[in-house]
Each structure stands twice: as structure tokens, then as C-alpha cells.
Amino acid sequence: MKRAIVPIVVLFLMCGIVVGLSRFLLPGALAAQTVAGKTFAEQIAGGSKTVSYKGVIFSLNLSLAPDVKSETIPASTEGKPSDIWPEHPGFTLLGSYRIRSQRDNDPQIRIFQLAKFREAVAIASDRDAKNVIYPPNPPAWTIYFDEEVRVLKELLRAKPAPANVGRFLAKARGEKGCTAAMPFLPMWEACQAFAARVRYINFRNGTGVFFLTQWDVGETSQIANDGLEYAFQGITNDSRHWVYAEFSVRAPFLPNGDEPDVIAWNEKNYLLSHKSKQYQAYVRPVLAKLEALPANKFQPNLELLEQLIQSLEVKEK
């Protein structure tokens, strides 16, 4: 699985281990890609297309991707919390950029039935507990699962101003945990280095929240385009389905992760706490730039990603 594999209790104390390198398609390669015999440029001329699969419907602007791969992701009830989910539909924007922690076959949009998701987590937790020697009687993973659901519902009900989200989440969780602590499922065993550009978005039969972030897995790293993502977490009005999305995005002023200056910074500062004065002195000006940058200056345009989610409807199958 993509993010670190560590005991669940450690999730709220530290981050996991280093993940693999990202793979990106250059814009030129994307433009030359063909789908159904048409180039990307020809697909764009068509404007948009409707995607419908397993009760999930949304509209794709073809400037985001020439096509979508729709598939059923098998249930997974073995491994660590980051490996666990029920069978669910997943959607991949073909030819789009990927953050460094995503494998080529990881869907960017997933729709989970919450009851089945919790059941899968409970099964995996019980199986894991039988193999644990110390500590005895470890906490059930469903405790942490339920917290993510509760915190998202509270966040969407209160809709605090973006500047107040951090304080709201700290109070809602009753603990500081990772710096940002935005509610998130699946339970990636990593830390959100920050949460910026928080936007509350309604989709056709639900609501959720978009935010920019970067996952730091085990080591603090400089904010870079190969790690930056526009994440979405949402829930249907009937609370039966959870909507997950992670889209790789790029800001024109951010470096790439393989640049010498970024590598040098990471080697020097990888042990920095996200809460340290030194890291905060670095990150605050970067976040200010991310907040001020118009949506259409990101690649892809953040508003197009928001429109994709706004068009989404989840029907019971």
C-alpha cells in the first residue's frame, strides 16, 4: 500500500516510512496520448463527458484528462490500517499527474459504503489483535475510524472559516496529533504537513471539504510539486457513503522534489517537527502564497477539480 506501514497507535505520534518516487507524464506526452483513436487535444474539443459506473455519476472536463478508468477495487482486510477497505468503485484520471505517494494503479477517486468500510476495519483489527503480544488488548482500529467520520461531520456542520480550521480540529479531536489533522479515510499512516485553501463543497447528494496538503511519511520534507495535492473528503446526505479524492496539483512557484536545493533542505531538516518554530517559519510564507494564488494558476485548475466533485452523485446499487 502506498503510505507507511506502522502500528495504528503510532499514527497519532509520528509518521511512517519513506515511500517510492512519483511518476509524472509531461504535458507534451499527455497531449500526444490517444484514447479511442483521438488525441488529447481532440478530446478537449469535445468539452466534457459523463462518467457512470456502479451507481456513481460525475462529469469530467476533458482538459483534466482524456478519459477515466472505472473499476471495482477488491476488498482488503489484511495488513495495517492503511491497507484496509471494502470492495468499492474507483476512478483514475488517465494521463494525469500523480503525487509521489501514489502508485500508477491507485485510483484518484473512491466511493466507500461506510458500514462496509467499518466492518472491514473491524475484521482487520480483530485479526491484528490476535498477533499482538505487547501491548495487551490494543485499541480497536474502529475507534480511530469512527473519529474520522465524527470529525468530518462536525467540521461540515460548523464550517469554520479557513483561518480557524486548525483550532476547530484540535478542539474536536481533543488532541493535537499531526499539525493539520484534517479528517481522512482511508487511514493513511502519515502526517499532513499542512492544510491550505480549505473549501467547503456540495456535490449532488452530499457535502465535503477540499484542501491542499502534502503527506510527510516518516520525515519532514520541503513542500514540492511532486507532493502537493488537492484532497477531498466528503459524505452523502444519508451518511451511507464516503467520498475520497486525491488530485496531484502543481503551483508555479514551488520546486520539484528532485531539485538539488530541495534534496539538501530535506537532508538537513528531515527530523524537524511540523510544530517547531523553524518549520513554521519556513512553511507560513509558502502557505500564504498558496492561499493567494488564483485557482486557475495551479495545474490543473483547482476550480475544474471542484466542478468535477460538485457534479458527483452516488446512488445505491
C-alpha positions as CSV (number, residue, x, y, z in Angstrom):
1,M,0.0,0.0,0.0
2,K,1.1,3.5,-0.7
3,R,1.8,5.1,2.7
4,A,3.8,3.8,5.6
5,I,3.1,0.6,7.5
6,V,3.3,1.3,11.3
7,P,1.2,0.4,14.3
8,I,-2.1,2.4,14.4
9,V,-1.3,3.9,17.9
10,V,1.8,5.4,16.4
11,L,-0.3,7.1,13.8
12,F,-1.0,10.0,16.1
13,L,2.5,10.3,17.4
14,M,4.8,10.0,14.4
15,C,4.8,9.5,10.7
16,G,5.7,6.3,8.8
17,I,8.5,5.3,6.4
18,V,9.7,6.7,3.1
19,V,7.6,5.9,0.1
20,G,8.6,5.5,-3.5
21,L,9.2,8.0,-6.1
22,S,6.4,9.5,-8.2
23,R,6.0,9.1,-11.9
24,F,4.8,12.0,-13.9
25,L,3.6,12.4,-17.5
26,L,4.9,15.5,-19.2
27,P,2.3,17.8,-20.7
28,G,3.7,17.1,-24.1
29,A,3.3,13.3,-23.6
30,L,-0.3,13.9,-22.3
31,A,-1.2,15.9,-25.4
32,A,0.0,13.1,-27.7
33,Q,-1.9,10.4,-25.8
34,T,-4.8,8.9,-27.7
35,V,-8.0,7.5,-26.4
36,A,-10.4,5.7,-28.7
37,G,-8.2,6.9,-31.6
38,K,-8.4,10.6,-30.6
39,T,-5.6,12.7,-29.3
40,F,-5.9,14.6,-26.1
41,A,-6.4,17.9,-28.0
42,E,-9.2,16.3,-29.9
43,Q,-10.8,15.1,-26.7
44,I,-10.6,18.6,-25.2
45,A,-12.5,19.9,-28.2
46,G,-15.5,17.8,-27.0
47,G,-15.7,19.7,-23.7
48,S,-16.7,17.1,-21.2
49,K,-18.0,13.6,-20.7
50,T,-20.3,11.9,-18.2
51,V,-18.8,9.0,-16.3
52,S,-21.3,6.5,-14.9
53,Y,-20.2,3.3,-13.0
54,K,-21.6,1.3,-10.2
55,G,-24.1,4.0,-9.2
56,V,-21.5,6.8,-9.3
57,I,-22.1,9.6,-11.8
58,F,-19.9,12.6,-12.4
59,S,-18.9,15.0,-15.3
60,L,-15.3,15.1,-16.4
61,N,-13.9,18.2,-18.0
62,L,-11.6,16.8,-20.7
63,S,-8.9,19.3,-20.0
64,L,-8.3,17.4,-16.8
65,A,-7.8,14.0,-18.6
66,P,-8.8,12.4,-21.9
67,D,-10.6,9.6,-20.2
68,V,-11.4,7.8,-16.9
69,K,-10.6,4.3,-15.9
70,S,-13.6,3.0,-13.9
71,E,-13.0,-0.2,-11.9
72,T,-14.1,-2.2,-8.9
73,I,-11.4,-2.3,-6.2
74,P,-11.4,-5.6,-4.3
75,A,-11.9,-5.6,-0.6
76,S,-8.8,-5.7,1.6
77,T,-9.0,-6.9,5.2
78,E,-5.4,-7.9,5.8
79,G,-2.5,-5.6,6.7
80,K,-2.2,-2.3,8.5
81,P,-4.9,0.3,8.7
82,S,-3.7,2.0,5.5
83,D,-4.4,-1.3,3.6
84,I,-8.0,-1.7,4.7
85,W,-11.2,-1.0,2.8
86,P,-14.3,-2.8,1.5
87,E,-14.9,-3.5,-2.2
88,H,-15.6,-0.2,-3.8
89,P,-15.7,1.7,-7.1
90,G,-12.5,3.6,-8.0
91,F,-11.8,6.1,-10.8
92,T,-8.5,7.1,-12.3
93,L,-8.0,10.1,-14.5
94,L,-5.9,8.7,-17.3
95,G,-2.7,10.6,-18.1
96,S,-3.0,13.0,-15.1
97,Y,-0.1,13.8,-12.8
98,R,0.4,11.7,-9.7
99,I,1.7,12.6,-6.3
100,R,4.9,10.8,-5.2
101,S,3.0,8.6,-2.8
102,Q,0.5,7.2,-5.4
103,R,1.2,4.1,-7.4
104,D,0.2,4.0,-11.0
105,N,-2.8,1.9,-10.3
106,D,-4.1,3.9,-7.3
107,P,-7.5,5.5,-8.1
108,Q,-7.8,9.2,-7.5
109,I,-11.5,9.0,-6.7
110,R,-13.0,6.3,-4.4
111,I,-16.5,5.8,-3.1
112,F,-16.9,3.7,0.0
113,Q,-20.0,2.3,1.7
114,L,-19.4,3.5,5.3
115,A,-21.0,0.5,7.0
116,K,-19.0,-2.0,4.9
117,F,-15.8,0.1,5.4
118,R,-16.2,0.0,9.2
119,E,-16.9,-3.7,9.0
120,A,-13.6,-4.3,7.0
121,V,-11.7,-2.2,9.6
122,A,-13.2,-4.3,12.5
123,I,-12.2,-7.6,10.8
124,A,-8.7,-6.4,10.2
125,S,-8.4,-5.0,13.7
126,D,-9.5,-8.3,15.3
127,R,-7.1,-10.3,13.1
128,D,-4.2,-8.0,14.0
129,A,-5.0,-8.1,17.8
130,K,-4.6,-11.8,17.8
131,N,-1.0,-11.4,16.7
132,V,-0.1,-8.6,19.1
133,I,2.0,-9.6,22.1
134,Y,2.5,-6.1,23.5
135,P,0.6,-4.0,24.5
136,P,-2.1,-6.5,25.5
137,N,-5.6,-5.7,24.4
138,P,-4.7,-3.0,21.8
139,P,-7.3,-0.4,20.9
140,A,-9.7,-1.4,18.2
141,W,-9.0,0.3,14.9
142,T,-12.7,1.2,14.6
143,I,-12.1,3.8,17.4
144,Y,-9.9,5.8,15.0
145,F,-12.2,5.1,12.1
146,D,-15.2,6.4,14.0
147,E,-13.2,9.5,14.9
148,E,-12.5,10.4,11.3
149,V,-16.2,10.1,10.5
150,R,-17.3,12.1,13.6
151,V,-14.7,14.9,13.0
152,L,-15.7,15.3,9.3
153,K,-19.4,15.6,10.2
154,E,-18.6,18.2,12.9
155,L,-16.4,20.1,10.5
156,L,-19.0,20.2,7.8
157,R,-21.8,21.1,10.2
158,A,-19.8,24.0,11.7
159,K,-17.9,25.1,8.5
160,P,-15.3,27.2,10.4
161,A,-13.5,29.9,8.5
162,P,-10.3,28.6,6.9
163,A,-8.2,30.6,9.4
164,N,-10.0,28.8,12.3
165,V,-9.9,25.3,11.0
166,G,-6.8,24.2,12.8
167,R,-8.2,25.4,16.2
168,F,-11.5,23.8,15.5
169,L,-10.0,20.4,14.7
170,A,-7.7,20.5,17.7
171,K,-10.8,21.0,19.9
172,A,-12.9,18.4,18.0
173,R,-10.2,15.8,18.4
174,G,-9.2,16.7,21.9
175,E,-5.6,16.2,21.0
176,K,-3.0,17.9,18.7
177,G,-1.8,14.9,16.8
178,C,-0.3,15.9,13.4
179,T,-0.3,19.6,12.6
180,A,-3.3,19.7,10.2
181,A,-5.3,16.7,11.3
182,M,-8.0,17.1,8.6
183,P,-10.4,14.1,8.8
184,F,-9.3,11.5,6.3
185,L,-10.2,8.0,5.2
186,P,-8.6,5.6,4.4
187,M,-6.4,6.0,7.5
188,W,-3.1,6.8,5.8
189,E,-0.3,6.3,8.3
190,A,1.4,9.6,7.5
191,C,1.2,13.3,8.6
192,Q,-0.5,16.1,6.7
193,A,2.3,18.7,6.8
194,F,-0.4,21.5,6.4
195,A,-3.9,22.2,5.2
196,A,-4.4,25.2,3.0
197,R,-7.2,26.7,0.8
198,V,-9.9,24.9,2.7
199,R,-13.1,25.0,0.6
200,Y,-16.5,23.5,1.6
201,I,-18.1,21.9,-1.5
202,N,-21.6,20.5,-2.0
203,F,-22.0,17.7,-4.5
204,R,-25.3,16.5,-5.9
205,N,-26.3,14.4,-2.8
206,G,-23.7,15.3,-0.2
207,T,-21.1,17.7,1.1
208,G,-17.4,17.7,1.8
209,V,-14.2,19.7,2.0
210,F,-11.3,20.3,-0.3
211,F,-7.9,21.3,0.9
212,L,-4.3,21.5,-0.3
213,T,-1.8,19.3,1.6
214,Q,1.3,17.3,1.4
215,W,1.8,14.0,3.2
216,D,5.1,13.6,5.1
217,V,5.8,10.0,5.7
218,G,8.4,9.4,8.4
219,E,10.5,12.5,7.5
220,T,9.7,16.2,7.2
221,S,10.2,17.4,3.7
222,Q,10.1,20.7,1.8
223,I,6.8,21.5,0.1
224,A,7.3,20.5,-3.6
225,N,5.2,19.9,-6.6
226,D,5.6,16.2,-6.6
227,G,4.0,16.0,-3.2
228,L,1.3,18.8,-3.4
229,E,-2.2,17.5,-3.7
230,Y,-5.8,18.9,-3.6
231,A,-7.6,16.4,-1.4
232,F,-11.3,16.0,-0.9
233,Q,-13.2,14.2,1.9
234,G,-17.0,14.1,1.8
235,I,-20.1,12.2,2.9
236,T,-23.5,11.7,1.3
237,N,-26.5,13.3,2.9
238,D,-27.8,10.0,4.1
239,S,-24.3,9.2,5.7
240,R,-24.1,6.0,3.8
241,H,-21.2,6.7,1.5
242,W,-17.8,8.4,2.0
243,V,-16.2,10.2,-1.0
244,Y,-12.4,10.3,-1.2
245,A,-10.3,12.1,-3.8
246,E,-6.6,12.9,-4.1
247,F,-5.5,15.0,-7.1
248,S,-1.9,15.9,-7.8
249,V,-1.6,19.6,-8.4
250,R,1.3,22.0,-9.1
251,A,2.0,25.6,-8.2
252,P,4.3,27.6,-10.5
253,F,6.4,28.9,-7.6
254,L,7.1,25.5,-6.0
255,P,10.2,23.5,-6.8
256,N,10.2,19.9,-7.8
257,G,11.3,17.3,-5.2
258,D,14.4,16.2,-7.2
259,E,16.0,19.6,-7.3
260,P,19.4,19.8,-5.6
261,D,18.3,22.6,-3.2
262,V,15.2,20.6,-2.1
263,I,17.3,17.5,-1.6
264,A,19.8,19.5,0.5
265,W,17.0,21.0,2.6
266,N,15.4,17.6,3.2
267,E,18.7,16.1,4.3
268,K,19.3,18.9,6.7
269,N,15.7,19.2,8.2
270,Y,14.2,15.8,7.9
271,L,13.9,15.5,11.7
272,L,12.1,18.8,12.2
273,S,8.8,18.7,13.9
274,H,5.9,20.2,12.0
275,K,5.2,22.2,15.1
276,S,8.7,23.5,15.5
277,K,9.4,27.3,15.2
278,Q,11.9,26.6,12.5
279,Y,9.5,24.6,10.3
280,Q,6.7,27.1,10.9
281,A,8.9,30.0,9.9
282,Y,9.6,28.1,6.6
283,V,6.0,26.9,5.9
284,R,4.0,30.1,6.7
285,P,5.2,32.2,3.7
286,V,4.7,29.2,1.4
287,L,1.1,28.7,2.6
288,A,0.4,32.4,2.2
289,K,1.5,32.1,-1.5
290,L,-0.7,29.0,-1.9
291,E,-3.7,30.8,-0.4
292,A,-3.2,33.9,-2.6
293,L,-2.5,32.1,-5.9
294,P,-5.6,32.2,-8.2
295,A,-7.2,28.8,-8.8
296,N,-6.5,28.9,-12.5
297,K,-2.8,29.4,-11.9
298,F,-2.5,25.9,-10.5
299,Q,-2.0,23.0,-12.8
300,P,-4.7,21.7,-13.2
301,N,-7.1,24.5,-12.4
302,L,-8.5,23.8,-8.9
303,E,-11.9,25.0,-10.0
304,L,-12.2,22.2,-12.6
305,L,-11.5,19.7,-9.8
306,E,-14.1,21.3,-7.6
307,Q,-16.6,21.2,-10.5
308,L,-15.9,17.5,-11.0
309,I,-16.8,16.8,-7.4
310,Q,-19.8,19.1,-7.5
311,S,-21.2,17.1,-10.4
312,L,-20.9,13.9,-8.5
313,E,-23.9,11.8,-7.4
314,V,-23.8,8.5,-5.5
315,K,-26.7,6.2,-6.0
316,E,-27.3,3.0,-4.0
317,K,-26.6,-0.1,-6.1
